[in-house]
């Protein structure tokens, strides 16, 4: 093995690691609930805790987390306000919809990808969707 080959291999490894780290950062940024990453002890952390644990309305949860799919119909999501699409789902009963929103169903991800949501937050956002879609 020539020195050149070793240097090339190391360079490739470093570049792919850097690319991977960049993607990981992007994912962390996109999935960060407040759009801001705070470490415990940072001055911003106190505010984040307040935002995360404070009471949020179903609409706020929806606007922050569910809208990405349920406004556009992405991934086959039933759209907010689409009465025909929601009627058979609402017919299954609120408890079933809560359970499927919390646990996920097909392309509907568990908790609607809301990492900072409690189960009650999810139920509130399901209630909001139901109220807007019948
Ligand atoms: C990544 C896209 C995506 C996100 C984000 C998302 N949903 Fe969904 N949701 C879907 C899809 C797709 C379906 C249809 C699943 C199926 O029935 O095949 C669905 C279905 C549902 C249903 C109907 C379940 C049933 O039993 O018929 C409820 C209720 C629901 N979503 C609530 C939510 C709530 C509340 C949020 C936000 C907290 C949310 N979703 C976020 C994609 C998403």
Boltz pocket constraint, residues with backbone or C-beta under 6 A from the ligand:
constraints:
  - pocket:
      binder: B
      contacts: [[A, 61], [A, 62], [A, 65], [A, 66], [A, 67], [A, 68], [A, 69], [A, 70], [A, 74], [A, 75], [A, 76], [A, 77], [A, 78], [A, 89], [A, 92], [A, 96], [A, 97], [A, 98], [A, 100], [A, 101], [A, 105], [A, 106], [A, 107], [A, 108], [A, 109], [A, 111], [A, 112], [A, 113], [A, 114], [A, 122], [A, 125], [A, 126], [A, 129]]
      max_distance: 6.0
